Amino acid sequence: MKSLIKLFLVVVVILGGLNVSHAQSTRAERQAAKAAGVKKMVDDVNFVFKANYANPQGGGNRALTSDYDLKVVKDSVIAYLPYFGRAYLAPDPGTTEGGIKFTSTNFKYDAKQRKNGGWEIVIKPKDHDITNWRDVQQMILNISTSGYASLQVLSSNRSPISFDGELEDRH
């Protein structure tokens, strides 16, 4: 009887070990597939950065409750992001339109793969106008292999701001 119990316990341990190894391989496969998808989006210059949090230079991480994004394709960059922080050149009085909102078809896109497997993408609009209060000089997007990203926006007339979010495939 004791040998039957021992045999039963050995079988349970072996089956439990097989189940755990299967779950780990499935997780590894999902992570590899996600990394391949992110790499394809970066290489194809075809993705959307969805902002979930804004991090103004003055501090105070803010959760974003509306849809804000940065769309990047080979021929254009479209930004629709909020702005919290200090502006050195203000909009005209009575203007209710704020934020980081622009479309650029003349920009430099430089993607470098980091040692940890992620990417650093620098986007520099060439059609910027320093006299415009909304001017953006540079956007730096750091992307992990899992698709999480942070975006830093540097402007001529505003203090820097960064955003945390995720990369999504452009539909």
C-alpha positions in Angstrom: 0.0 0.0 0.0 2.8 2.4 0.9 4.5 1.8 -2.5 1.2 2.5 -4.3 1.0 5.9 -2.4 4.6 6.7 -3.3 3.9 5.8 -6.9 0.9 8.0 -6.9 2.8 11.0 -5.5 5.6 10.5 -8.0 3.1 10.6 -10.9 1.4 13.7 -9.4 4.8 15.5 -9.1 5.8 14.6 -12.7 2.5 15.7 -14.1 2.6 19.0 -12.2 6.1 19.6 -13.5 5.0 19.0 -17.1 2.2 21.5 -16.6 4.5 24.2 -15.3 7.0 23.7 -18.1 4.2 23.9 -20.7 3.0 27.2 -19.2 6.5 28.6 -19.2 7.0 27.7 -22.8 3.7 29.2 -23.7 4.6 32.5 -21.9 8.0 32.6 -23.6 6.3 32.0 -26.9 3.8 34.9 -26.3 6.7 37.2 -25.2 8.7 36.3 -28.4 5.7 36.9 -30.6 5.0 40.3 -28.9 8.7 41.3 -29.3 8.6 40.3 -33.0 5.4 42.4 -33.5 7.0 45.4 -31.8 10.1 45.0 -33.9 8.0 44.9 -37.1 6.1 48.1 -36.2 9.4 49.9 -35.5 11.1 48.6 -38.6 8.0 49.4 -40.8 7.7 52.9 -39.2 4.0 52.2 -38.7 2.7 52.4 -35.1 0.6 54.4 -32.6 1.9 55.3 -29.1 -1.1 55.5 -26.8 -0.3 57.7 -23.8 -1.6 56.5 -20.4 0.3 58.9 -18.1 1.7 62.4 -18.4 4.8 63.3 -16.4 5.3 67.1 -16.4 8.8 68.5 -15.5 7.5 70.0 -12.3 6.4 66.6 -11.0 3.1 65.0 -10.4 2.4 62.0 -12.5 -1.1 62.4 -14.1 -3.3 59.5 -15.3 -4.9 60.3 -18.6 -8.5 59.5 -18.9 -9.0 60.5 -22.6 -7.4 59.0 -25.7 -4.1 60.7 -26.5 -1.7 59.4 -29.0 1.2 59.9 -31.3 0.8 58.2 -34.8 3.9 57.5 -36.7 4.0 56.3 -40.3 6.6 56.6 -43.0 5.3 59.9 -44.4 3.8 61.6 -41.4 3.8 62.1 -37.6 0.5 63.1 -36.0 0.6 64.2 -32.4 -2.5 64.6 -30.2 -1.2 64.9 -26.6 -2.1 67.0 -23.6 0.4 69.5 -22.0 0.9 70.3 -18.4 3.8 72.6 -17.5 5.4 76.0 -18.0 5.0 77.8 -21.3 7.5 80.4 -22.2 5.5 81.7 -25.1 1.7 81.6 -24.6 -1.1 81.3 -27.1 -3.3 84.3 -28.0 -5.8 85.3 -25.3 -9.1 83.5 -25.6 -7.5 80.5 -27.3 -8.9 77.4 -25.7 -7.0 75.0 -27.9 -3.9 73.7 -26.0 -1.8 70.6 -25.9 0.8 69.2 -28.2 -1.2 68.9 -31.5 0.5 68.9 -34.9 0.9 67.0 -38.1 4.3 66.9 -39.8 5.2 65.4 -43.1 8.8 66.7 -43.0 10.7 65.0 -40.2 13.7 62.9 -39.4 13.2 59.4 -38.0 16.2 57.7 -36.4 15.6 54.3 -34.7 18.4 52.6 -32.7 18.2 49.2 -31.1 19.4 49.2 -27.5 21.5 46.6 -25.8 18.5 45.3 -23.8 16.5 44.6 -26.9 14.4 47.7 -26.9 14.6 50.7 -29.2 15.2 54.4 -28.9 13.5 56.5 -31.6 14.3 60.1 -32.2 11.8 62.1 -34.2 12.8 65.7 -35.3 10.2 67.7 -37.2 12.0 69.8 -39.8 9.1 72.1 -40.4 9.1 73.5 -36.8 8.6 77.2 -36.2 10.2 78.6 -33.1 7.8 81.6 -33.1 4.9 79.2 -32.7 3.9 78.6 -29.1 3.2 74.9 -30.0 6.6 74.3 -31.6 8.1 70.8 -31.0 11.9 70.4 -31.6 12.3 66.7 -30.8 10.5 63.6 -29.6 12.3 60.7 -28.0 10.5 57.4 -27.8 12.0 54.6 -25.7 10.3 51.3 -26.5 10.6 47.9 -24.7 10.4 44.6 -26.4 7.0 44.1 -24.7 5.6 47.3 -26.3 5.7 49.6 -23.3 7.1 53.0 -24.1 8.0 56.4 -22.8 7.9 59.5 -24.9 9.8 62.7 -24.1 8.7 65.9 -25.9 11.2 68.8 -26.1 9.8 72.1 -27.2 11.3 75.5 -28.0 8.7 77.4 -26.0 7.6 75.0 -23.2 9.3 73.0 -20.5 9.8 69.3 -21.3 7.1 66.7 -20.6 7.1 62.9 -20.9 4.4 60.3 -21.3 4.2 56.6 -20.4 2.1 54.3 -22.5 2.1 51.4 -25.0 2.7 50.9 -28.6 -0.1 49.6 -30.7 -0.3 48.4 -34.3 -1.8 51.1 -36.6 -5.1 49.7 -37.9 
